[in-house]
Amino acid sequence: MRQEAESRDRNRAIRSYIRNLRKKTLALIAAEDAKKEEVVQAVNFYKSQLDKTWAKGVFKRNKSSELKSKIDNGFKKRFGEEKKPA
């Protein structure tokens, strides 16, 4: 029970961090004065953090893939299809 409580608290903090990071990334994508290089860097950082949460078992694979796809779609709407972030 103690391990479950520690795990639950850790996972809750990580989920909160990811939610806040997603909000910041989406705000940067929507910003009028944002440069494409900055947005690409922010999207790539967000994706790497999602991969880490999946590796730690906080999110399941489909959940992390879904969140990455949503960010990619927002990026494509704003900047077009030519070069998507890695």
C-alpha positions, 0 to 999 in steps of 0.5 A, spaced: 500 500 500 505 504 501 508 503 494 502 504 491 501 511 494 508 513 492 507 511 485 500 514 485 503 521 488 509 521 483 504 519 477 499 525 479 505 529 479 508 527 472 501 527 469 500 534 471 507 536 468 505 533 462 498 537 462 501 544 463 507 542 458 501 541 453 498 547 454 504 551 454 506 548 447 499 549 444 499 556 446 506 557 443 503 554 436 497 559 437 502 565 438 502 570 432 509 572 433 512 565 434 517 563 430 517 556 427 524 554 429 521 555 436 515 551 435 519 545 432 523 545 438 517 546 443 514 540 440 520 535 440 521 537 447 513 535 449 514 529 444 520 526 448 517 528 455 511 523 453 516 518 451 519 518 457 512 518 461 510 512 457 517 508 458 516 509 466 509 506 465 505 513 467 501 513 460 499 507 456 502 507 449 496 509 445 495 515 450 502 518 449 501 516 441 494 520 441 497 526 445 503 526 440 498 526 434 494 532 437 500 536 437 502 534 430 495 536 428 495 543 431 502 544 428 500 542 421 494 547 421 499 552 423 505 551 419 503 547 413 505 540 411 512 541 409 516 539 414 513 536 421 517 536 427 521 529 428 
